[in-house]
C-alpha cells in the first residue's frame, strides 16, 4: 500500500460506548464522508477519509481535520464547503474562514 498524502478526519461524535450522538453527527457529518471520499478520488487527491470519535469542539461542528497539515475546519455543513476546502488543499492553502485553530 502506498502511504496516503493526507488523512482527512471527520468528527462523527462517537462516545466511549460507541454511540454517535454529539453535535457533529447530528449536523450531518456522516454524509460528508462519502462525498469527501468520492471527491478526493475524482480530483486525484491521495487521501484516506475516515470518521473519528468526538474531537471535543462540538460548538464548531461538523469538524474536518486534514493531516499532516493539521488544518482544523469547523462548520463544514455541506458539499460546497468541502469543495472549497479541497480546492484550497490542491492549491496548498487554507480556507481561513473555516479554520478553528491558529
Phi and psi restraints in degrees (range 20) as a CNS / XPLOR table:
assign (resid 1 and name C) (resid 2 and name N)
       (resid 2 and name CA) (resid 2 and name C) 1.0 -80.0 20.0 2
assign (resid 2 and name N) (resid 2 and name CA)
       (resid 2 and name C) (resid 3 and name N) 1.0 134.9 20.0 2
assign (resid 2 and name C) (resid 3 and name N)
       (resid 3 and name CA) (resid 3 and name C) 1.0 -62.7 20.0 2
assign (resid 3 and name N) (resid 3 and name CA)
       (resid 3 and name C) (resid 4 and name N) 1.0 130.6 20.0 2
assign (resid 3 and name C) (resid 4 and name N)
       (resid 4 and name CA) (resid 4 and name C) 1.0 -69.5 20.0 2
assign (resid 4 and name N) (resid 4 and name CA)
       (resid 4 and name C) (resid 5 and name N) 1.0 151.7 20.0 2
assign (resid 4 and name C) (resid 5 and name N)
       (resid 5 and name CA) (resid 5 and name C) 1.0 -73.6 20.0 2
assign (resid 5 and name N) (resid 5 and name CA)
       (resid 5 and name C) (resid 6 and name N) 1.0 -30.4 20.0 2
assign (resid 5 and name C) (resid 6 and name N)
       (resid 6 and name CA) (resid 6 and name C) 1.0 -137.1 20.0 2
assign (resid 6 and name N) (resid 6 and name CA)
       (resid 6 and name C) (resid 7 and name N) 1.0 149.6 20.0 2
assign (resid 6 and name C) (resid 7 and name N)
       (resid 7 and name CA) (resid 7 and name C) 1.0 -117.6 20.0 2
assign (resid 7 and name N) (resid 7 and name CA)
       (resid 7 and name C) (resid 8 and name N) 1.0 118.5 20.0 2
assign (resid 7 and name C) (resid 8 and name N)
       (resid 8 and name CA) (resid 8 and name C) 1.0 -108.0 20.0 2
assign (resid 8 and name N) (resid 8 and name CA)
       (resid 8 and name C) (resid 9 and name N) 1.0 117.0 20.0 2
assign (resid 8 and name C) (resid 9 and name N)
       (resid 9 and name CA) (resid 9 and name C) 1.0 -105.3 20.0 2
assign (resid 9 and name N) (resid 9 and name CA)
       (resid 9 and name C) (resid 10 and name N) 1.0 130.2 20.0 2
assign (resid 9 and name C) (resid 10 and name N)
       (resid 10 and name CA) (resid 10 and name C) 1.0 -115.7 20.0 2
assign (resid 10 and name N) (resid 10 and name CA)
       (resid 10 and name C) (resid 11 and name N) 1.0 117.1 20.0 2
assign (resid 10 and name C) (resid 11 and name N)
       (resid 11 and name CA) (resid 11 and name C) 1.0 -63.0 20.0 2
assign (resid 11 and name N) (resid 11 and name CA)
       (resid 11 and name C) (resid 12 and name N) 1.0 127.1 20.0 2
assign (resid 11 and name C) (resid 12 and name N)
       (resid 12 and name CA) (resid 12 and name C) 1.0 -120.1 20.0 2
assign (resid 12 and name N) (resid 12 and name CA)
       (resid 12 and name C) (resid 13 and name N) 1.0 14.2 20.0 2
assign (resid 12 and name C) (resid 13 and name N)
       (resid 13 and name CA) (resid 13 and name C) 1.0 63.0 20.0 2
assign (resid 13 and name N) (resid 13 and name CA)
       (resid 13 and name C) (resid 14 and name N) 1.0 26.8 20.0 2
assign (resid 13 and name C) (resid 14 and name N)
       (resid 14 and name CA) (resid 14 and name C) 1.0 -64.7 20.0 2
assign (resid 14 and name N) (resid 14 and name CA)
       (resid 14 and name C) (resid 15 and name N) 1.0 140.2 20.0 2
assign (resid 14 and name C) (resid 15 and name N)
       (resid 15 and name CA) (resid 15 and name C) 1.0 -106.4 20.0 2
assign (resid 15 and name N) (resid 15 and name CA)
       (resid 15 and name C) (resid 16 and name N) 1.0 173.2 20.0 2
assign (resid 15 and name C) (resid 16 and name N)
       (resid 16 and name CA) (resid 16 and name C) 1.0 -53.6 20.0 2
assign (resid 16 and name N) (resid 16 and name CA)
       (resid 16 and name C) (resid 17 and name N) 1.0 -37.8 20.0 2
assign (resid 16 and name C) (resid 17 and name N)
       (resid 17 and name CA) (resid 17 and name C) 1.0 -74.1 20.0 2
assign (resid 17 and name N) (resid 17 and name CA)
       (resid 17 and name C) (resid 18 and name N) 1.0 -7.6 20.0 2
assign (resid 17 and name C) (resid 18 and name N)
       (resid 18 and name CA) (resid 18 and name C) 1.0 98.3 20.0 2
assign (resid 18 and name N) (resid 18 and name CA)
       (resid 18 and name C) (resid 19 and name N) 1.0 -6.2 20.0 2
assign (resid 18 and name C) (resid 19 and name N)
       (resid 19 and name CA) (resid 19 and name C) 1.0 -84.9 20.0 2
assign (resid 19 and name N) (resid 19 and name CA)
       (resid 19 and name C) (resid 20 and name N) 1.0 135.1 20.0 2
assign (resid 19 and name C) (resid 20 and name N)
       (resid 20 and name CA) (resid 20 and name C) 1.0 -88.8 20.0 2
assign (resid 20 and name N) (resid 20 and name CA)
       (resid 20 and name C) (resid 21 and name N) 1.0 109.4 20.0 2
assign (resid 20 and name C) (resid 21 and name N)
       (resid 21 and name CA) (resid 21 and name C) 1.0 -141.1 20.0 2
assign (resid 21 and name N) (resid 21 and name CA)
       (resid 21 and name C) (resid 22 and name N) 1.0 4.2 20.0 2
assign (resid 21 and name C) (resid 22 and name N)
       (resid 22 and name CA) (resid 22 and name C) 1.0 -90.9 20.0 2
assign (resid 22 and name N) (resid 22 and name CA)
       (resid 22 and name C) (resid 23 and name N) 1.0 -170.1 20.0 2
assign (resid 22 and name C) (resid 23 and name N)
       (resid 23 and name CA) (resid 23 and name C) 1.0 -60.6 20.0 2
assign (resid 23 and name N) (resid 23 and name CA)
       (resid 23 and name C) (resid 24 and name N) 1.0 -45.1 20.0 2
assign (resid 23 and name C) (resid 24 and name N)
       (resid 24 and name CA) (resid 24 and name C) 1.0 -61.8 20.0 2
assign (resid 24 and name N) (resid 24 and name CA)
       (resid 24 and name C) (resid 25 and name N) 1.0 -45.5 20.0 2
assign (resid 24 and name C) (resid 25 and name N)
       (resid 25 and name CA) (resid 25 and name C) 1.0 -62.0 20.0 2
assign (resid 25 and name N) (resid 25 and name CA)
       (resid 25 and name C) (resid 26 and name N) 1.0 -44.4 20.0 2
assign (resid 25 and name C) (resid 26 and name N)
       (resid 26 and name CA) (resid 26 and name C) 1.0 -67.5 20.0 2
assign (resid 26 and name N) (resid 26 and name CA)
       (resid 26 and name C) (resid 27 and name N) 1.0 -20.3 20.0 2
assign (resid 26 and name C) (resid 27 and name N)
       (resid 27 and name CA) (resid 27 and name C) 1.0 -98.5 20.0 2
assign (resid 27 and name N) (resid 27 and name CA)
       (resid 27 and name C) (resid 28 and name N) 1.0 15.8 20.0 2
assign (resid 27 and name C) (resid 28 and name N)
       (resid 28 and name CA) (resid 28 and name C) 1.0 91.9 20.0 2
assign (resid 28 and name N) (resid 28 and name CA)
       (resid 28 and name C) (resid 29 and name N) 1.0 23.6 20.0 2
assign (resid 28 and name C) (resid 29 and name N)
       (resid 29 and name CA) (resid 29 and name C) 1.0 -58.8 20.0 2
assign (resid 29 and name N) (resid 29 and name CA)
       (resid 29 and name C) (resid 30 and name N) 1.0 -36.3 20.0 2
assign (resid 29 and name C) (resid 30 and name N)
       (resid 30 and name CA) (resid 30 and name C) 1.0 -63.3 20.0 2
assign (resid 30 and name N) (resid 30 and name CA)
       (resid 30 and name C) (resid 31 and name N) 1.0 -33.2 20.0 2
assign (resid 30 and name C) (resid 31 and name N)
       (resid 31 and name CA) (resid 31 and name C) 1.0 -70.9 20.0 2
assign (resid 31 and name N) (resid 31 and name CA)
       (resid 31 and name C) (resid 32 and name N) 1.0 -21.2 20.0 2
assign (resid 31 and name C) (resid 32 and name N)
       (resid 32 and name CA) (resid 32 and name C) 1.0 -72.2 20.0 2
assign (resid 32 and name N) (resid 32 and name CA)
       (resid 32 and name C) (resid 33 and name N) 1.0 -29.4 20.0 2
assign (resid 32 and name C) (resid 33 and name N)
       (resid 33 and name CA) (resid 33 and name C) 1.0 -62.1 20.0 2
assign (resid 33 and name N) (resid 33 and name CA)
       (resid 33 and name C) (resid 34 and name N) 1.0 -49.2 20.0 2
assign (resid 33 and name C) (resid 34 and name N)
       (resid 34 and name CA) (resid 34 and name C) 1.0 -63.3 20.0 2
assign (resid 34 and name N) (resid 34 and name CA)
       (resid 34 and name C) (resid 35 and name N) 1.0 -44.4 20.0 2
assign (resid 34 and name C) (resid 35 and name N)
       (resid 35 and name CA) (resid 35 and name C) 1.0 -62.3 20.0 2
assign (resid 35 and name N) (resid 35 and name CA)
       (resid 35 and name C) (resid 36 and name N) 1.0 -45.6 20.0 2
assign (resid 35 and name C) (resid 36 and name N)
       (resid 36 and name CA) (resid 36 and name C) 1.0 -58.8 20.0 2
assign (resid 36 and name N) (resid 36 and name CA)
       (resid 36 and name C) (resid 37 and name N) 1.0 -45.9 20.0 2
assign (resid 36 and name C) (resid 37 and name N)
       (resid 37 and name CA) (resid 37 and name C) 1.0 -60.6 20.0 2
assign (resid 37 and name N) (resid 37 and name CA)
       (resid 37 and name C) (resid 38 and name N) 1.0 -48.4 20.0 2
assign (resid 37 and name C) (resid 38 and name N)
       (resid 38 and name CA) (resid 38 and name C) 1.0 -66.6 20.0 2
assign (resid 38 and name N) (resid 38 and name CA)
       (resid 38 and name C) (resid 39 and name N) 1.0 -42.0 20.0 2
assign (resid 38 and name C) (resid 39 and name N)
       (resid 39 and name CA) (resid 39 and name C) 1.0 -68.0 20.0 2
assign (resid 39 and name N) (resid 39 and name CA)
       (resid 39 and name C) (resid 40 and name N) 1.0 -38.9 20.0 2
assign (resid 39 and name C) (resid 40 and name N)
       (resid 40 and name CA) (resid 40 and name C) 1.0 -61.6 20.0 2
assign (resid 40 and name N) (resid 40 and name CA)
       (resid 40 and name C) (resid 41 and name N) 1.0 -44.7 20.0 2
assign (resid 40 and name C) (resid 41 and name N)
       (resid 41 and name CA) (resid 41 and name C) 1.0 -62.2 20.0 2
assign (resid 41 and name N) (resid 41 and name CA)
       (resid 41 and name C) (resid 42 and name N) 1.0 -44.9 20.0 2
assign (resid 41 and name C) (resid 42 and name N)
       (resid 42 and name CA) (resid 42 and name C) 1.0 -62.6 20.0 2
assign (resid 42 and name N) (resid 42 and name CA)
       (resid 42 and name C) (resid 43 and name N) 1.0 -34.0 20.0 2
assign (resid 42 and name C) (resid 43 and name N)
       (resid 43 and name CA) (resid 43 and name C) 1.0 -89.1 20.0 2
assign (resid 43 and name N) (resid 43 and name CA)
       (resid 43 and name C) (resid 44 and name N) 1.0 -7.6 20.0 2
assign (resid 43 and name C) (resid 44 and name N)
       (resid 44 and name CA) (resid 44 and name C) 1.0 75.9 20.0 2
assign (resid 44 and name N) (resid 44 and name CA)
       (resid 44 and name C) (resid 45 and name N) 1.0 23.5 20.0 2
assign (resid 44 and name C) (resid 45 and name N)
       (resid 45 and name CA) (resid 45 and name C) 1.0 -84.2 20.0 2
assign (resid 45 and name N) (resid 45 and name CA)
       (resid 45 and name C) (resid 46 and name N) 1.0 121.5 20.0 2
assign (resid 45 and name C) (resid 46 and name N)
       (resid 46 and name CA) (resid 46 and name C) 1.0 -81.7 20.0 2
assign (resid 46 and name N) (resid 46 and name CA)
       (resid 46 and name C) (resid 47 and name N) 1.0 90.1 20.0 2
assign (resid 46 and name C) (resid 47 and name N)
       (resid 47 and name CA) (resid 47 and name C) 1.0 -139.0 20.0 2
assign (resid 47 and name N) (resid 47 and name CA)
       (resid 47 and name C) (resid 48 and name N) 1.0 150.7 20.0 2
assign (resid 47 and name C) (resid 48 and name N)
       (resid 48 and name CA) (resid 48 and name C) 1.0 -105.3 20.0 2
assign (resid 48 and name N) (resid 48 and name CA)
       (resid 48 and name C) (resid 49 and name N) 1.0 129.0 20.0 2
assign (resid 48 and name C) (resid 49 and name N)
       (resid 49 and name CA) (resid 49 and name C) 1.0 -112.0 20.0 2
assign (resid 49 and name N) (resid 49 and name CA)
       (resid 49 and name C) (resid 50 and name N) 1.0 129.8 20.0 2
assign (resid 49 and name C) (resid 50 and name N)
       (resid 50 and name CA) (resid 50 and name C) 1.0 -148.3 20.0 2
assign (resid 50 and name N) (resid 50 and name CA)
       (resid 50 and name C) (resid 51 and name N) 1.0 163.5 20.0 2
assign (resid 50 and name C) (resid 51 and name N)
       (resid 51 and name CA) (resid 51 and name C) 1.0 -95.2 20.0 2
assign (resid 51 and name N) (resid 51 and name CA)
       (resid 51 and name C) (resid 52 and name N) 1.0 161.2 20.0 2
assign (resid 51 and name C) (resid 52 and name N)
       (resid 52 and name CA) (resid 52 and name C) 1.0 -129.6 20.0 2
assign (resid 52 and name N) (resid 52 and name CA)
       (resid 52 and name C) (resid 53 and name N) 1.0 171.1 20.0 2
assign (resid 52 and name C) (resid 53 and name N)
       (resid 53 and name CA) (resid 53 and name C) 1.0 -71.2 20.0 2
assign (resid 53 and name N) (resid 53 and name CA)
       (resid 53 and name C) (resid 54 and name N) 1.0 179.6 20.0 2
assign (resid 53 and name C) (resid 54 and name N)
       (resid 54 and name CA) (resid 54 and name C) 1.0 -57.5 20.0 2
assign (resid 54 and name N) (resid 54 and name CA)
       (resid 54 and name C) (resid 55 and name N) 1.0 131.3 20.0 2
assign (resid 54 and name C) (resid 55 and name N)
       (resid 55 and name CA) (resid 55 and name C) 1.0 -95.1 20.0 2
assign (resid 55 and name N) (resid 55 and name CA)
       (resid 55 and name C) (resid 56 and name N) 1.0 4.8 20.0 2
assign (resid 55 and name C) (resid 56 and name N)
       (resid 56 and name CA) (resid 56 and name C) 1.0 64.9 20.0 2
assign (resid 56 and name N) (resid 56 and name CA)
       (resid 56 and name C) (resid 57 and name N) 1.0 30.8 20.0 2
assign (resid 56 and name C) (resid 57 and name N)
       (resid 57 and name CA) (resid 57 and name C) 1.0 -131.3 20.0 2
assign (resid 57 and name N) (resid 57 and name CA)
       (resid 57 and name C) (resid 58 and name N) 1.0 51.1 20.0 2
assign (resid 57 and name C) (resid 58 and name N)
       (resid 58 and name CA) (resid 58 and name C) 1.0 -54.6 20.0 2
assign (resid 58 and name N) (resid 58 and name CA)
       (resid 58 and name C) (resid 59 and name N) 1.0 -36.2 20.0 2
assign (resid 58 and name C) (resid 59 and name N)
       (resid 59 and name CA) (resid 59 and name C) 1.0 -67.4 20.0 2
assign (resid 59 and name N) (resid 59 and name CA)
       (resid 59 and name C) (resid 60 and name N) 1.0 -12.3 20.0 2
assign (resid 59 and name C) (resid 60 and name N)
       (resid 60 and name CA) (resid 60 and name C) 1.0 -104.7 20.0 2
assign (resid 60 and name N) (resid 60 and name CA)
       (resid 60 and name C) (resid 61 and name N) 1.0 2.5 20.0 2
assign (resid 60 and name C) (resid 61 and name N)
       (resid 61 and name CA) (resid 61 and name C) 1.0 -73.7 20.0 2
assign (resid 61 and name N) (resid 61 and name CA)
       (resid 61 and name C) (resid 62 and name N) 1.0 165.8 20.0 2
assign (resid 61 and name C) (resid 62 and name N)
       (resid 62 and name CA) (resid 62 and name C) 1.0 -64.0 20.0 2
assign (resid 62 and name N) (resid 62 and name CA)
       (resid 62 and name C) (resid 63 and name N) 1.0 144.6 20.0 2
assign (resid 62 and name C) (resid 63 and name N)
       (resid 63 and name CA) (resid 63 and name C) 1.0 -110.4 20.0 2
assign (resid 63 and name N) (resid 63 and name CA)
       (resid 63 and name C) (resid 64 and name N) 1.0 134.2 20.0 2
assign (resid 63 and name C) (resid 64 and name N)
       (resid 64 and name CA) (resid 64 and name C) 1.0 -124.5 20.0 2
assign (resid 64 and name N) (resid 64 and name CA)
       (resid 64 and name C) (resid 65 and name N) 1.0 128.5 20.0 2
assign (resid 64 and name C) (resid 65 and name N)
       (resid 65 and name CA) (resid 65 and name C) 1.0 -116.8 20.0 2
assign (resid 65 and name N) (resid 65 and name CA)
       (resid 65 and name C) (resid 66 and name N) 1.0 131.6 20.0 2
assign (resid 65 and name C) (resid 66 and name N)
       (resid 66 and name CA) (resid 66 and name C) 1.0 -112.4 20.0 2
assign (resid 66 and name N) (resid 66 and name CA)
       (resid 66 and name C) (resid 67 and name N) 1.0 119.6 20.0 2
assign (resid 66 and name C) (resid 67 and name N)
       (resid 67 and name CA) (resid 67 and name C) 1.0 -112.5 20.0 2
assign (resid 67 and name N) (resid 67 and name CA)
       (resid 67 and name C) (resid 68 and name N) 1.0 147.0 20.0 2
assign (resid 67 and name C) (resid 68 and name N)
       (resid 68 and name CA) (resid 68 and name C) 1.0 -87.6 20.0 2
assign (resid 68 and name N) (resid 68 and name CA)
       (resid 68 and name C) (resid 69 and name N) 1.0 4.5 20.0 2
assign (resid 68 and name C) (resid 69 and name N)
       (resid 69 and name CA) (resid 69 and name C) 1.0 -67.4 20.0 2
assign (resid 69 and name N) (resid 69 and name CA)
       (resid 69 and name C) (resid 70 and name N) 1.0 -21.9 20.0 2
assign (resid 69 and name C) (resid 70 and name N)
       (resid 70 and name CA) (resid 70 and name C) 1.0 62.4 20.0 2
assign (resid 70 and name N) (resid 70 and name CA)
       (resid 70 and name C) (resid 71 and name N) 1.0 39.9 20.0 2
assign (resid 70 and name C) (resid 71 and name N)
       (resid 71 and name CA) (resid 71 and name C) 1.0 -88.8 20.0 2
assign (resid 71 and name N) (resid 71 and name CA)
       (resid 71 and name C) (resid 72 and name N) 1.0 122.9 20.0 2
assign (resid 71 and name C) (resid 72 and name N)
       (resid 72 and name CA) (resid 72 and name C) 1.0 -110.3 20.0 2
assign (resid 72 and name N) (resid 72 and name CA)
       (resid 72 and name C) (resid 73 and name N) 1.0 111.4 20.0 2
assign (resid 72 and name C) (resid 73 and name N)
       (resid 73 and name CA) (resid 73 and name C) 1.0 -106.8 20.0 2
assign (resid 73 and name N) (resid 73 and name CA)
       (resid 73 and name C) (resid 74 and name N) 1.0 136.8 20.0 2
assign (resid 73 and name C) (resid 74 and name N)
       (resid 74 and name CA) (resid 74 and name C) 1.0 -120.0 20.0 2
assign (resid 74 and name N) (resid 74 and name CA)
       (resid 74 and name C) (resid 75 and name N) 1.0 162.2 20.0 2
assign (resid 74 and name C) (resid 75 and name N)
       (resid 75 and name CA) (resid 75 and name C) 1.0 66.2 20.0 2
assign (resid 75 and name N) (resid 75 and name CA)
       (resid 75 and name C) (resid 76 and name N) 1.0 31.2 20.0 2
assign (resid 75 and name C) (resid 76 and name N)
       (resid 76 and name CA) (resid 76 and name C) 1.0 -85.0 20.0 2
assign (resid 76 and name N) (resid 76 and name CA)
       (resid 76 and name C) (resid 77 and name N) 1.0 89.6 20.0 2
assign (resid 76 and name C) (resid 77 and name N)
       (resid 77 and name CA) (resid 77 and name C) 1.0 -103.5 20.0 2
assign (resid 77 and name N) (resid 77 and name CA)
       (resid 77 and name C) (resid 78 and name N) 1.0 -1.0 20.0 2
assign (resid 77 and name C) (resid 78 and name N)
       (resid 78 and name CA) (resid 78 and name C) 1.0 -168.0 20.0 2
assign (resid 78 and name N) (resid 78 and name CA)
       (resid 78 and name C) (resid 79 and name N) 1.0 177.4 20.0 2
assign (resid 78 and name C) (resid 79 and name N)
       (resid 79 and name CA) (resid 79 and name C) 1.0 -63.3 20.0 2
assign (resid 79 and name N) (resid 79 and name CA)
       (resid 79 and name C) (resid 80 and name N) 1.0 -33.1 20.0 2
assign (resid 79 and name C) (resid 80 and name N)
       (resid 80 and name CA) (resid 80 and name C) 1.0 -62.9 20.0 2
assign (resid 80 and name N) (resid 80 and name CA)
       (resid 80 and name C) (resid 81 and name N) 1.0 -39.4 20.0 2
assign (resid 80 and name C) (resid 81 and name N)
       (resid 81 and name CA) (resid 81 and name C) 1.0 -70.6 20.0 2
assign (resid 81 and name N) (resid 81 and name CA)
       (resid 81 and name C) (resid 82 and name N) 1.0 -38.5 20.0 2
assign (resid 81 and name C) (resid 82 and name N)
       (resid 82 and name CA) (resid 82 and name C) 1.0 -60.3 20.0 2
assign (resid 82 and name N) (resid 82 and name CA)
       (resid 82 and name C) (resid 83 and name N) 1.0 -44.1 20.0 2
assign (resid 82 and name C) (resid 83 and name N)
       (resid 83 and name CA) (resid 83 and name C) 1.0 -59.7 20.0 2
assign (resid 83 and name N) (resid 83 and name CA)
       (resid 83 and name C) (resid 84 and name N) 1.0 -43.0 20.0 2
assign (resid 83 and name C) (resid 84 and name N)
       (resid 84 and name CA) (resid 84 and name C) 1.0 -61.7 20.0 2
assign (resid 84 and name N) (resid 84 and name CA)
       (resid 84 and name C) (resid 85 and name N) 1.0 -43.7 20.0 2
assign (resid 84 and name C) (resid 85 and name N)
       (resid 85 and name CA) (resid 85 and name C) 1.0 -64.6 20.0 2
assign (resid 85 and name N) (resid 85 and name CA)
       (resid 85 and name C) (resid 86 and name N) 1.0 -44.2 20.0 2
assign (resid 85 and name C) (resid 86 and name N)
       (resid 86 and name CA) (resid 86 and name C) 1.0 -69.6 20.0 2
assign (resid 86 and name N) (resid 86 and name CA)
       (resid 86 and name C) (resid 87 and name N) 1.0 -36.8 20.0 2
assign (resid 86 and name C) (resid 87 and name N)
       (resid 87 and name CA) (resid 87 and name C) 1.0 -57.5 20.0 2
assign (resid 87 and name N) (resid 87 and name CA)
       (resid 87 and name C) (resid 88 and name N) 1.0 -47.0 20.0 2
assign (resid 87 and name C) (resid 88 and name N)
       (resid 88 and name CA) (resid 88 and name C) 1.0 -63.7 20.0 2
assign (resid 88 and name N) (resid 88 and name CA)
       (resid 88 and name C) (resid 89 and name N) 1.0 -41.0 20.0 2
assign (resid 88 and name C) (resid 89 and name N)
       (resid 89 and name CA) (resid 89 and name C) 1.0 -60.8 20.0 2
assign (resid 89 and name N) (resid 89 and name CA)
       (resid 89 and name C) (resid 90 and name N) 1.0 -42.9 20.0 2
assign (resid 89 and name C) (resid 90 and name N)
       (resid 90 and name CA) (resid 90 and name C) 1.0 -64.4 20.0 2
assign (resid 90 and name N) (resid 90 and name CA)
       (resid 90 and name C) (resid 91 and name N) 1.0 -28.5 20.0 2
assign (resid 90 and name C) (resid 91 and name N)
       (resid 91 and name CA) (resid 91 and name C) 1.0 -95.9 20.0 2
assign (resid 91 and name N) (resid 91 and name CA)
       (resid 91 and name C) (resid 92 and name N) 1.0 8.2 20.0 2
assign (resid 91 and name C) (resid 92 and name N)
       (resid 92 and name CA) (resid 92 and name C) 1.0 57.6 20.0 2
assign (resid 92 and name N) (resid 92 and name CA)
       (resid 92 and name C) (resid 93 and name N) 1.0 46.2 20.0 2
assign (resid 92 and name C) (resid 93 and name N)
       (resid 93 and name CA) (resid 93 and name C) 1.0 -142.0 20.0 2
assign (resid 93 and name N) (resid 93 and name CA)
       (resid 93 and name C) (resid 94 and name N) 1.0 176.2 20.0 2
assign (resid 93 and name C) (resid 94 and name N)
       (resid 94 and name CA) (resid 94 and name C) 1.0 -110.9 20.0 2
assign (resid 94 and name N) (resid 94 and name CA)
       (resid 94 and name C) (resid 95 and name N) 1.0 167.1 20.0 2
assign (resid 94 and name C) (resid 95 and name N)
       (resid 95 and name CA) (resid 95 and name C) 1.0 -104.2 20.0 2
assign (resid 95 and name N) (resid 95 and name CA)
       (resid 95 and name C) (resid 96 and name N) 1.0 93.3 20.0 2
assign (resid 95 and name C) (resid 96 and name N)
       (resid 96 and name CA) (resid 96 and name C) 1.0 -57.0 20.0 2
assign (resid 96 and name N) (resid 96 and name CA)
       (resid 96 and name C) (resid 97 and name N) 1.0 -36.1 20.0 2
assign (resid 96 and name C) (resid 97 and name N)
       (resid 97 and name CA) (resid 97 and name C) 1.0 -67.4 20.0 2
assign (resid 97 and name N) (resid 97 and name CA)
       (resid 97 and name C) (resid 98 and name N) 1.0 -16.2 20.0 2
assign (resid 97 and name C) (resid 98 and name N)
       (resid 98 and name CA) (resid 98 and name C) 1.0 -101.3 20.0 2
assign (resid 98 and name N) (resid 98 and name CA)
       (resid 98 and name C) (resid 99 and name N) 1.0 -12.6 20.0 2
assign (resid 98 and name C) (resid 99 and name N)
       (resid 99 and name CA) (resid 99 and name C) 1.0 -65.7 20.0 2
assign (resid 99 and name N) (resid 99 and name CA)
       (resid 99 and name C) (resid 100 and name N) 1.0 135.9 20.0 2
assign (resid 99 and name C) (resid 100 and name N)
       (resid 100 and name CA) (resid 100 and name C) 1.0 -113.1 20.0 2
assign (resid 100 and name N) (resid 100 and name CA)
       (resid 100 and name C) (resid 101 and name N) 1.0 4.6 20.0 2
assign (resid 100 and name C) (resid 101 and name N)
       (resid 101 and name CA) (resid 101 and name C) 1.0 -131.5 20.0 2
assign (resid 101 and name N) (resid 101 and name CA)
       (resid 101 and name C) (resid 102 and name N) 1.0 162.0 20.0 2
